[in-house]
Amino acid sequence: MHAGVLLLFQNYENKAPDDEIYWNNIQLGELADSLGYDSLWSVEHHFDADYSMCPDNLQLLSYLAGRTSNIKLATGAVILPWNDPLRVAEKVALIDVLTKGRFIFGMGRGLARVEYAGMRQEMSESRERFDEAAAMILRALETGIAENDGPYYTQPPVEIRPRPLATFEGRTYAVAMSPDSAAAAARLKVGMMSFVQGDIETVHLPIINVYRDTYREVHGEEAPPPLLSDLGYCHPDPEQVHKVTREYTANYYRTCVTHYEFGGDHFSSTSGYEAYGQAAQLIRDAGLEAVCDGFVSAQISGTPEQMVEKYAARKELIGEFGAQFVPYHGGIPYDLAEESFKLMSKEVLPELRKL
């Protein structure tokens, strides 16, 4: 099983200097390399440190390229509507050289109105912009020429130099949190990555099935395993796990609701985001705390034995998948996050390999 680590860069309630949060995340990234994880991912988020603050994950990963030796470095993700596709192609090619081929390209389309407004982009155009930009970037990385003549991006042919070290087939992902995005990832013939938001069987499996069915229909072959990201905490004492996750994992979800305005009614009237309107209605109907409890319960946390059992049960339910661990989130003290991360690495990671 592929095992990755995601750096979130969340300064919960702005309780620490931004640079302290950054160096804590970087230290975890370096640990992930030394502890034998397969991949290290970084988000892209803007304007809201309480939720997440990494305005340029390619720049961040370029630094980590010089601080690590073996781990693959990945964007989770570059939000294409906020970035010029030509510049994305050039930066991806460059970081592939700097990492000596250890780079994985992850892309997404974004979800928060505050970020779209700050980037001066129409959120209702995100699906079309993502689809057009993604196709242009992937062509450029394979052919070495960036060119496009579409409604959103007009690009005369230019050469991408330096060239990537190898094809990006098999090392490109798209974030898919809705059936629409899952189908888009499948059509692009890239991997699918999702952040666990609720019950796997009822919330995520239908989206995974859309991805798998579309991939099979379009390409005539089976899709690669999806990559699922959990905000986890590992400790020998189940009571400590309950205490910590009910505080810090819940903290993260509350900032998620605020940042994305999940309780609002704008998704239903925003083109390309209609599926999120159903989730917003659930929050309004069930109440924030009930949905928050469901979010916490859906993450894979626990004693090492409990975590292994949960990963095995998930595999039994959905088949092959990759695991992505988010150890530092929601204002959890860094020493607790690092202690949890080291314990998971020692006792859970070897068992994931066997799965």
C-alpha positions in Angstrom: 0.0 0.0 0.0 1.3 3.5 -0.9 1.7 5.5 2.3 2.0 9.3 2.1 2.1 12.3 4.4 0.3 15.6 3.8 1.5 19.0 5.2 -1.4 21.3 6.0 0.3 24.5 7.3 -2.7 25.3 9.5 -2.2 28.1 12.1 -5.3 27.4 14.1 -6.7 30.6 15.7 -3.4 32.2 14.8 -2.0 31.0 18.1 1.6 30.8 16.9 3.9 32.8 14.6 3.5 31.7 11.0 7.1 30.8 10.7 6.9 28.5 13.7 4.1 26.6 12.0 6.1 26.4 8.8 9.2 25.0 10.4 7.2 22.4 12.4 5.6 21.2 9.1 9.0 21.1 7.4 10.5 19.1 10.3 7.6 16.6 9.9 8.4 16.4 6.2 12.0 15.6 6.8 11.0 13.0 9.3 8.7 11.4 6.7 11.7 11.0 4.5 13.8 9.4 7.2 11.0 7.1 8.4 10.4 5.6 5.0 7.1 7.0 3.7 6.5 6.9 -0.1 5.4 10.5 -0.7 5.2 13.9 0.9 2.4 16.2 -0.1 1.7 19.9 0.3 -1.6 21.8 -0.1 -2.1 25.2 -1.8 -4.2 27.7 0.1 -4.5 31.4 0.4 -5.7 34.3 2.6 -6.8 32.2 5.6 -4.1 31.0 8.0 -6.6 29.7 10.5 -7.5 27.1 7.9 -4.3 26.7 5.8 -1.5 28.8 4.5 0.7 27.6 1.6 0.4 30.0 -1.3 3.0 28.2 -3.4 3.4 24.5 -2.8 5.9 24.1 -5.7 8.2 26.6 -4.1 7.9 24.9 -0.7 8.6 21.5 -2.2 11.7 22.9 -4.0 13.1 23.6 -0.6 12.2 20.2 0.6 13.9 18.7 -2.5 17.2 19.8 -1.0 16.3 18.5 2.5 15.2 15.0 1.6 16.8 12.1 -0.2 14.3 9.3 -1.1 10.7 10.4 -0.6 8.6 11.5 -3.5 7.4 15.1 -3.3 3.9 15.9 -4.4 1.5 18.8 -4.8 -1.8 18.2 -3.0 -2.7 20.2 -5.1 -1.9 23.0 -7.5 -5.2 24.8 -7.9 -5.3 25.2 -11.7 -7.9 28.1 -12.0 -5.6 30.2 -9.8 -2.5 29.6 -11.8 -1.4 30.2 -15.4 -1.1 26.8 -17.1 2.1 27.7 -19.0 3.8 28.6 -15.7 2.5 25.5 -14.0 4.0 23.3 -16.8 7.3 25.1 -16.6 7.5 24.9 -12.8 6.5 21.2 -12.8 9.2 20.4 -15.3 11.8 22.4 -13.3 10.9 20.7 -10.0 11.1 17.3 -11.6 14.7 18.1 -12.5 15.4 19.5 -9.0 14.0 16.3 -7.3 15.8 14.0 -9.8 12.5 12.5 -10.8 10.9 12.3 -7.4 8.0 14.6 -8.2 4.3 13.7 -8.3 2.0 16.3 -9.8 -1.3 16.8 -8.0 -3.9 19.3 -9.3 -7.3 20.5 -8.2 -9.9 23.2 -8.9 -10.6 24.8 -5.5 -13.7 25.2 -3.5 -13.6 28.4 -1.3 -15.3 31.7 -2.4 -12.8 33.7 -0.4 -9.9 32.3 -2.4 -11.6 32.7 -5.7 -12.5 36.3 -4.9 -8.9 37.1 -3.9 -7.6 35.5 -7.1 -10.1 37.6 -9.1 -11.6 34.5 -10.7 -15.2 33.4 -11.3 -15.9 30.3 -9.2 -18.6 29.3 -11.6 -16.0 28.9 -14.3 -13.8 26.6 -12.3 -14.8 23.3 -14.0 -14.2 24.6 -17.5 -11.0 26.3 -16.5 -9.7 23.2 -14.7 -10.5 20.9 -17.6 -8.9 23.1 -20.2 -5.8 23.9 -18.1 -5.2 20.3 -17.1 -5.3 19.0 -20.6 -2.9 21.8 -21.8 -0.4 21.1 -18.9 -0.4 17.3 -19.4 0.1 17.7 -23.2 3.0 20.1 -22.5 4.7 17.8 -20.1 4.5 14.9 -22.5 5.3 16.7 -25.8 7.6 19.5 -24.5 5.4 22.1 -26.2 2.8 24.2 -24.5 0.1 25.4 -26.8 -3.7 25.9 -26.5 -6.5 27.6 -28.3 -9.5 27.5 -26.0 -12.1 29.9 -24.5 -10.0 30.5 -21.3 -6.4 30.0 -22.3 -4.8 31.0 -25.6 -1.2 30.0 -25.8 1.1 30.2 -28.8 3.4 27.2 -29.1 6.4 27.5 -26.8 9.0 25.0 -25.7 9.1 23.8 -22.1 12.7 23.8 -20.8 14.2 22.2 -18.8 12.4 19.1 -19.9 10.9 16.7 -17.3 13.0 13.7 -16.7 10.3 11.2 -17.6 6.7 10.9 -18.5 4.1 12.0 -15.9 1.8 9.1 -16.8 1.3 7.2 -13.5 2.5 10.1 -11.3 -0.3 12.6 -11.8 -3.3 13.0 -9.5 -6.4 15.2 -9.4 -8.4 16.0 -6.3 -11.9 14.5 -6.5 -14.4 15.4 -3.8 -17.5 15.1 -6.0 -18.7 12.8 -8.7 -18.1 15.6 -11.3 -14.4 15.8 -10.3 -14.0 12.1 -10.1 -15.2 11.7 -13.7 -12.9 14.5 -14.8 -9.9 12.8 -13.2 -10.8 9.6 -14.9 -11.2 11.2 -18.3 -7.7 12.7 -17.9 -6.3 9.3 -17.1 -4.8 10.4 -13.8 -5.0 9.2 -10.2 -7.7 10.3 -7.9 -7.1 11.7 -4.4 -9.7 12.6 -1.8 -9.7 14.1 1.7 -11.9 11.9 3.9 -15.0 14.0 4.9 -17.5 11.4 6.2 -18.5 7.7 6.1 -16.5 5.9 3.5 -19.3 3.6 2.3 -22.0 6.3 1.9 -19.9 9.4 1.2 -16.8 8.3 -0.6 -17.4 4.9 -2.2 -20.0 6.3 -4.7 -17.5 8.9 -5.8 -14.7 6.3 -6.1 -17.1 4.1 -8.2 -17.8 7.0 -10.5 -14.0 7.3 -11.0 -13.5 3.6 -11.6 -16.5 3.2 -13.9 -15.6 6.3 -16.0 -11.9 5.3 -16.2 -12.9 1.8 -17.4 -15.4 3.2 -19.9 -13.0 5.8 -21.4 -9.7 3.9 -21.3 -10.7 0.3 -21.4 -8.6 -0.6 -18.4 -8.9 -0.5 -14.6 -8.2 2.6 -12.7 -5.2 3.0 -10.3 -6.0 2.8 -6.6 -7.4 6.1 -5.1 -5.4 8.0 -2.5 -7.4 8.8 0.6 -6.2 11.4 3.2 -7.0 11.2 6.9 -6.3 13.6 9.8 -4.9 11.0 12.1 -3.7 10.6 15.7 -1.9 7.5 17.1 -1.4 6.8 20.8 -1.3 3.6 22.9 -4.1 4.9 25.2 -7.6 4.8 23.5 -8.9 7.5 26.0 -6.1 9.8 25.0 -7.0 9.2 21.3 -10.6 10.1 22.0 -9.6 13.3 24.0 -7.2 14.5 21.4 -9.3 13.8 18.3 -12.4 15.3 19.8 -10.5 18.5 20.3 -8.0 19.0 17.5 -9.5 17.0 14.6 -12.8 18.7 15.4 -11.0 22.0 15.5 -9.9 21.4 11.9 -13.3 20.5 10.7 -14.9 23.7 12.2 -12.3 25.8 10.3 -13.1 23.8 7.2 -16.8 24.6 7.5 -15.9 28.3 8.0 -13.4 28.5 5.2 -15.5 26.8 2.6 -18.8 28.1 3.9 -20.2 24.6 4.0 -23.3 25.8 5.8 -24.2 28.3 3.1 -26.6 28.0 0.3 -24.4 29.3 -2.5 -23.2 25.9 -3.8 -26.6 25.0 -5.2 -26.5 28.0 -7.4 -22.8 27.9 -8.4 -22.1 26.0 -11.7 -20.0 22.9 -11.1 -20.6 22.8 -7.3 -24.1 21.5 -7.1 -23.1 18.3 -5.3 -21.7 20.4 -2.4 -25.2 21.9 -1.9 -26.3 18.5 -0.5 -23.5 18.5 2.1 -24.4 22.1 3.1 -28.0 21.1 3.5 -26.9 18.2 5.7 -25.1 20.6 8.0 -28.1 22.8 8.2 -30.4 19.9 8.9 -28.3 17.8 11.3 -26.4 20.7 13.0 -22.7 21.5 12.9 -21.7 19.4 15.9 -23.4 16.3 14.7 -21.6 16.5 11.4 -18.4 17.4 13.1 -18.6 14.2 15.2 -19.2 12.2 12.0 -16.1 13.8 10.4 -13.9 12.9 13.4 -15.2 9.3 13.5 -14.5 8.9 9.8 -10.8 9.6 10.2 -8.4 6.8 10.9 -7.0 7.4 14.4 -6.5 5.1 17.4 -4.0 2.8 19.0 -1.6 1.2 16.5 -3.7 -1.9 16.6 -7.0 0.0 16.0 -5.5 1.9 13.1 -4.3 -1.2 11.4 -7.8 -2.7 11.8 -9.4 0.4 10.4 -7.1 0.4 7.4 -7.8 -3.3 6.7 -11.6 -2.7 7.1 -11.4 0.1 4.6 -9.5 -2.0 2.1 -12.1 -4.8 2.5 -14.8 -2.2 1.7 -13.4 -0.3 -1.2 -10.5 -2.5 -2.5 -7.0 -1.2 -3.1 -6.2 2.3 -2.0 -3.3 4.5 -1.0 -3.1 6.0 2.5 -2.2 9.6 3.2 -1.7 10.7 6.8 -2.1 14.3 8.1 -0.4 14.4 11.6 -0.3 18.1 12.3 -3.7 20.0 12.3 -6.3 21.8 14.3 -3.9 23.5 16.8 -2.5 20.2 18.2 0.7 20.9 20.1 3.7 20.0 17.9 5.2 17.5 20.4 1.9 15.5 20.4 1.8 15.5 16.7 5.4 14.3 16.3 5.0 11.7 19.0 1.9 10.4 17.2 3.7 10.4 13.9 6.7 8.5 15.1 4.5 5.8 16.8 2.4 5.4 13.6 5.6 5.1 11.6 7.0 2.5 13.9 4.0 0.3 14.4 1.4 1.1 11.8 3.4 1.8 8.6 5.0 -1.7 8.5 1.5 -3.3 8.7 0.3 -1.0 5.9 3.0 -2.5 3.7 1.6 -5.9 4.3 -1.9 -4.8 3.2 
